Amino acid sequence: VCLDTPLCNGHTTGMDVLWAGTPMVTMPGETLASRVAASQLTCLGCPELIAKSRQEYEDVAVKLGTDLEYLKKIRGKVWKQRISSPLFNTKQYTVELERLYLQMWEQCAAGNKPEHIINSLESGESA
């Protein structure tokens, strides 16, 4: 089990941990650096590893450390999800990023003001 640090998450380290199939417990904060692991776990489809409070962070960590059946279940889920989720799908990521760049360029070329764009993975649509 990896206990992610709340103030500055394990960005690349978090990806390595998840790729190895290891559960990572995190608690997102207010800054980008403190929210990366929550984004990774959300994309991976493992929201049960994202704590909403310090007490929940501790509870999840203790459960993973003491309940071997639960640990086995979560490890299996992380292992399976790393292949089926978009988190490690570089081709899908690249296609989506290129689509977003095109969308930004089209907005600019049309003379429109910059605005928020949402990728299809976040909105639930397919690219």
NUKOL-199080 format. One record per residue (C-alpha): residue number from 0; residue in one letter; x negated, y, z. Coordinates in steps of 0.5 Angstrom, whole numbers. Each point is the difference from the previous one (the first is absolute). Example, Ala and Ser with C-alpha at 12.3 -4.5 7.8 and 13.67 -1.06 7.14 Angstrom:
2
+-----+---+-------+-------+-------+
|   k | r |    c1 |    c2 |    c3 |
+-----+---+-------+-------+-------+
|   0 | A |   -25 |    -9 |    16 |
|   1 | S |    -2 |     7 |    -2 |
+-----+---+-------+-------+-------+
% end
This chain:
127
+-----+---+-------+-------+-------+
|   k | r |    c1 |    c2 |    c3 |
+-----+---+-------+-------+-------+
|   0 | V |     0 |     0 |     0 |
|   1 | C |    -2 |     7 |    -2 |
|   2 | L |     2 |     6 |     5 |
|   3 | D |    -1 |     6 |    -4 |
|   4 | T |    -2 |     6 |     3 |
|   5 | P |     6 |     5 |     0 |
|   6 | L |    -4 |     7 |    -1 |
|   7 | C |    -4 |    -2 |    -6 |
|   8 | N |     2 |    -7 |    -3 |
|   9 | G |    -4 |    -5 |    -4 |
|  10 | H |     1 |     2 |    -7 |
|  11 | T |    -5 |    -5 |    -4 |
|  12 | T |    -1 |    -4 |     6 |
|  13 | G |     8 |    -1 |     1 |
|  14 | M |     0 |    -2 |    -8 |
|  15 | D |    -5 |    -5 |     2 |
|  16 | V |     3 |    -3 |     6 |
|  17 | L |     7 |    -1 |    -4 |
|  18 | W |    -3 |    -3 |    -6 |
|  19 | A |    -3 |    -5 |     5 |
|  20 | G |     7 |    -1 |     3 |
|  21 | T |    -1 |     3 |     7 |
|  22 | P |     5 |     3 |     3 |
|  23 | M |    -1 |     8 |     1 |
|  24 | V |     4 |     3 |     6 |
|  25 | T |     0 |     8 |    -1 |
|  26 | M |     4 |     6 |     2 |
|  27 | P |     0 |     6 |    -5 |
|  28 | G |    -1 |     7 |     3 |
|  29 | E |     1 |     7 |    -3 |
|  30 | T |    -6 |     0 |    -5 |
|  31 | L |    -2 |    -4 |    -6 |
|  32 | A |    -6 |    -3 |     3 |
|  33 | S |     5 |    -3 |     5 |
|  34 | R |     5 |    -2 |    -5 |
|  35 | V |    -3 |    -4 |    -5 |
|  36 | A |     0 |    -7 |     4 |
|  37 | A |     8 |     1 |     0 |
|  38 | S |     0 |     1 |    -7 |
|  39 | Q |    -4 |    -6 |    -2 |
|  40 | L |     5 |    -4 |     5 |
|  41 | T |     6 |     3 |    -3 |
|  42 | C |    -2 |    -2 |    -7 |
|  43 | L |    -2 |    -7 |     2 |
|  44 | G |     7 |    -1 |     3 |
|  45 | C |    -3 |    -1 |     7 |
|  46 | P |     4 |     6 |     4 |
|  47 | E |     0 |    -4 |     6 |
|  48 | L |    -7 |     1 |     1 |
|  49 | I |     1 |     8 |     0 |
|  50 | A |     1 |     2 |     7 |
|  51 | K |     5 |     7 |     2 |
|  52 | S |    -3 |     1 |     7 |
|  53 | R |    -6 |    -2 |     4 |
|  54 | Q |     4 |    -5 |     4 |
|  55 | E |     2 |    -3 |    -7 |
|  56 | Y |    -7 |    -1 |    -2 |
|  57 | E |    -2 |    -3 |     6 |
|  58 | D |     6 |    -5 |     0 |
|  59 | V |    -1 |    -2 |    -7 |
|  60 | A |    -8 |    -1 |     1 |
|  61 | V |     2 |    -4 |     7 |
|  62 | K |     5 |    -4 |    -4 |
|  63 | L |    -5 |    -2 |    -6 |
|  64 | G |    -5 |    -1 |     6 |
|  65 | T |     4 |    -5 |     4 |
|  66 | D |     5 |    -3 |    -5 |
|  67 | L |    -4 |    -5 |    -4 |
|  68 | E |     7 |    -2 |    -4 |
|  69 | Y |     1 |     8 |    -2 |
|  70 | L |    -7 |     1 |    -1 |
|  71 | K |     0 |    -6 |    -5 |
|  72 | K |     6 |     3 |    -3 |
|  73 | I |    -2 |     7 |    -1 |
|  74 | R |    -7 |    -3 |    -3 |
|  75 | G |     4 |    -4 |    -5 |
|  76 | K |     4 |     6 |    -2 |
|  77 | V |    -6 |     5 |    -1 |
|  78 | W |    -4 |    -6 |    -4 |
|  79 | K |     6 |    -1 |    -4 |
|  80 | Q |     2 |     8 |    -1 |
|  81 | R |    -7 |     2 |    -2 |
|  82 | I |     1 |    -4 |    -7 |
|  83 | S |     8 |     2 |    -1 |
|  84 | S |     0 |     7 |     2 |
|  85 | P |    -3 |     6 |    -4 |
|  86 | L |    -5 |     2 |     5 |
|  87 | F |    -6 |    -4 |    -3 |
|  88 | N |     3 |     0 |    -7 |
|  89 | T |    -5 |     4 |    -4 |
|  90 | K |     3 |     0 |    -7 |
|  91 | Q |     7 |     2 |     3 |
|  92 | Y |    -3 |     6 |     4 |
|  93 | T |    -4 |     2 |    -6 |
|  94 | V |     6 |     0 |    -5 |
|  95 | E |     4 |     4 |     6 |
|  96 | L |    -5 |     5 |     1 |
|  97 | E |    -1 |     1 |    -8 |
|  98 | R |     8 |     1 |     0 |
|  99 | L |     0 |     5 |     6 |
| 100 | Y |    -6 |     4 |    -4 |
| 101 | L |     4 |     0 |    -6 |
| 102 | Q |     6 |     2 |     4 |
| 103 | M |    -4 |     6 |     3 |
| 104 | W |    -3 |     2 |    -7 |
| 105 | E |     7 |     0 |    -3 |
| 106 | Q |     3 |     5 |     6 |
| 107 | C |    -6 |     4 |    -2 |
| 108 | A |     0 |     0 |    -7 |
| 109 | A |     8 |     2 |     0 |
| 110 | G |    -2 |     6 |     4 |
| 111 | N |     3 |    -2 |     7 |
| 112 | K |    -2 |     1 |     7 |
| 113 | P |    -3 |    -6 |     3 |
| 114 | E |     4 |    -4 |     4 |
| 115 | H |     0 |    -6 |     4 |
| 116 | I |     0 |    -7 |    -4 |
| 117 | I |     2 |    -7 |     3 |
| 118 | N |    -3 |    -6 |    -3 |
| 119 | S |     4 |    -6 |    -2 |
| 120 | L |    -3 |    -4 |     6 |
| 121 | E |     3 |     5 |     5 |
| 122 | S |     6 |     1 |    -3 |
| 123 | G |     2 |    -8 |    -1 |
| 124 | E |     0 |     1 |    -8 |
| 125 | S |    -4 |    -4 |    -4 |
| 126 | A |    -5 |     3 |    -5 |
+-----+---+-------+-------+-------+
% end
